[in-house]
Amino acid sequence: MSWLPSLQTETPEAGFELAIKLSRMAVKITQPDDDARNRMRSDYSNNADSLTMASGVVAANFQTVAQANNFWR
């Protein structure tokens, strides 16, 4: 089974959680080395600009999920 069987979610909160998962998976696929990701984590986790950019990526993914769910109407 795929890690992403659907963009459909029951609620906006579940959609936001999916947006976070999409964002995290993009990082994992881009940098598949666990040790490298762990070494870099302290660099970005204490950098306001990096955290703001990460929030922007999640927001873009949430927009995609929301559209796929017809904005939960």
Protein Blocks (a to p, Z undefined) as FASTA:
>chain_A
ZZblbfcdfbfklmmmmmmmmmmmmmmmmmmclklmmmmmmmmmmcfklmmmmmmmmmmm
mmmmmmmnonoZZ
